[in-house]
Structure formats: structure tokens, C-alpha cells
Amino acid sequence: MEPNQKKILKFEDIKSRIMEELKNRSSKIGINESVTLVEGFLNEPFSKELSTSIMIGGPTVPMIMLVGNESGKVYLFALKALLKDVWE
């Protein structure tokens, strides 16, 4: 990949791997209801300081999201923790 070229990861390209990994970890995850995988990524921003200003841009943690079918709870999982080789 060229130095200034952005890497693009499409959800559909790794959806089956995400589903398989969630199934493999189901006993460790501790979710006790049926869930639905949200069809896309979530980029959760983080900062090393708190202020009253709005942060635009900056570092993010790419995540996937499950939603509980009964409770509506949202479960977030860091993509890199689920699929360690996803950016290699």
C-alpha cells in the first residue's frame, strides 16, 4: 500500500469472520439474550483530556455493535480485539 493511500475495510468483507468469532467467544462474552449484529462499524472517539468544547476528528476505536433483541441493550466490541489481523 502506498504511504498516503487510505485503507478501506468493508463490513460485508469480514462479516462472516465477525460472526464466527462472536460464536467462538459466546461463553466468555456473557450475553444472556438473543442479539442482532448491526450491519456496520462504529468509530468511538476518545480523548486524553476533558473539556466543554466539542471534539471533531481525533483518534477512534473501531467497533462492532450488537443489540439485545429483548432488552435493547447495546453491546460494543473493539474490532481489533475480535479480529487481531484485521489491519495487517
C-alpha positions as a Python dict, from the first residue, in 0.01 Angstrom:
ca = {
    (1, 'M'): (0, 0, 0),
    (2, 'E'): (125, 349, -86),
    (3, 'P'): (219, 576, 211),
    (4, 'N'): (-68, 824, 154),
    (5, 'Q'): (-324, 564, 48),
    (6, 'K'): (-611, 508, 293),
    (7, 'K'): (-700, 153, 382),
    (8, 'I'): (-1069, 76, 343),
    (9, 'L'): (-1228, -214, 527),
    (10, 'K'): (-1580, -309, 417),
    (11, 'F'): (-1814, -462, 671),
    (12, 'E'): (-1951, -720, 426),
    (13, 'D'): (-1596, -846, 359),
    (14, 'I'): (-1543, -951, 722),
    (15, 'K'): (-1900, -1004, 848),
    (16, 'S'): (-1871, -1385, 843),
    (17, 'R'): (-1544, -1368, 1038),
    (18, 'I'): (-1704, -1139, 1297),
    (19, 'M'): (-2000, -1377, 1337),
    (20, 'E'): (-1770, -1678, 1370),
    (21, 'E'): (-1553, -1509, 1632),
    (22, 'L'): (-1854, -1397, 1835),
    (23, 'K'): (-1985, -1754, 1826),
    (24, 'N'): (-1646, -1888, 1940),
    (25, 'R'): (-1639, -1644, 2232),
    (26, 'S'): (-2007, -1670, 2328),
    (27, 'S'): (-1938, -1838, 2663),
    (28, 'K'): (-1686, -1566, 2759),
    (29, 'I'): (-1890, -1269, 2640),
    (30, 'G'): (-2168, -1319, 2896),
    (31, 'I'): (-2466, -1203, 2691),
    (32, 'N'): (-2777, -1388, 2809),
    (33, 'E'): (-3023, -1291, 2536),
    (34, 'S'): (-3053, -1319, 2161),
    (35, 'V'): (-2882, -1035, 1980),
    (36, 'T'): (-2867, -879, 1635),
    (37, 'L'): (-2543, -765, 1475),
    (38, 'V'): (-2566, -407, 1349),
    (39, 'E'): (-2458, -411, 983),
    (40, 'G'): (-2169, -167, 1000),
    (41, 'F'): (-1887, -24, 1208),
    (42, 'L'): (-1892, 226, 1491),
    (43, 'N'): (-1592, 456, 1543),
    (44, 'E'): (-1588, 557, 1908),
    (45, 'P'): (-1378, 872, 1967),
    (46, 'F'): (-1157, 907, 2270),
    (47, 'S'): (-951, 1188, 2420),
    (48, 'K'): (-681, 1228, 2682),
    (49, 'E'): (-849, 1535, 2829),
    (50, 'L'): (-1198, 1655, 2920),
    (51, 'S'): (-1327, 1997, 2829),
    (52, 'T'): (-1653, 2171, 2746),
    (53, 'S'): (-1561, 2204, 2379),
    (54, 'I'): (-1680, 1970, 2105),
    (55, 'M'): (-1416, 1741, 1961),
    (56, 'I'): (-1421, 1693, 1585),
    (57, 'G'): (-1184, 1434, 1447),
    (58, 'G'): (-911, 1271, 1650),
    (59, 'P'): (-842, 911, 1745),
    (60, 'T'): (-1115, 649, 1745),
    (61, 'V'): (-1162, 286, 1840),
    (62, 'P'): (-1328, 90, 1556),
    (63, 'M'): (-1605, -129, 1698),
    (64, 'I'): (-1887, -360, 1609),
    (65, 'M'): (-2224, -341, 1780),
    (66, 'L'): (-2478, -600, 1894),
    (67, 'V'): (-2827, -505, 2009),
    (68, 'G'): (-3025, -721, 2251),
    (69, 'N'): (-3348, -835, 2088),
    (70, 'E'): (-3543, -832, 2416),
    (71, 'S'): (-3380, -558, 2623),
    (72, 'G'): (-3249, -321, 2358),
    (73, 'K'): (-2912, -315, 2534),
    (74, 'V'): (-2620, -220, 2314),
    (75, 'Y'): (-2307, -433, 2333),
    (76, 'L'): (-1985, -291, 2184),
    (77, 'F'): (-1674, -488, 2089),
    (78, 'A'): (-1342, -347, 1972),
    (79, 'L'): (-1283, -478, 1622),
    (80, 'K'): (-909, -523, 1675),
    (81, 'A'): (-973, -735, 1987),
    (82, 'L'): (-1211, -964, 1797),
    (83, 'L'): (-1005, -993, 1477),
    (84, 'K'): (-642, -924, 1561),
    (85, 'D'): (-525, -939, 1199),
    (86, 'V'): (-791, -704, 1061),
    (87, 'W'): (-549, -419, 977),
    (88, 'E'): (-247, -625, 873),
}
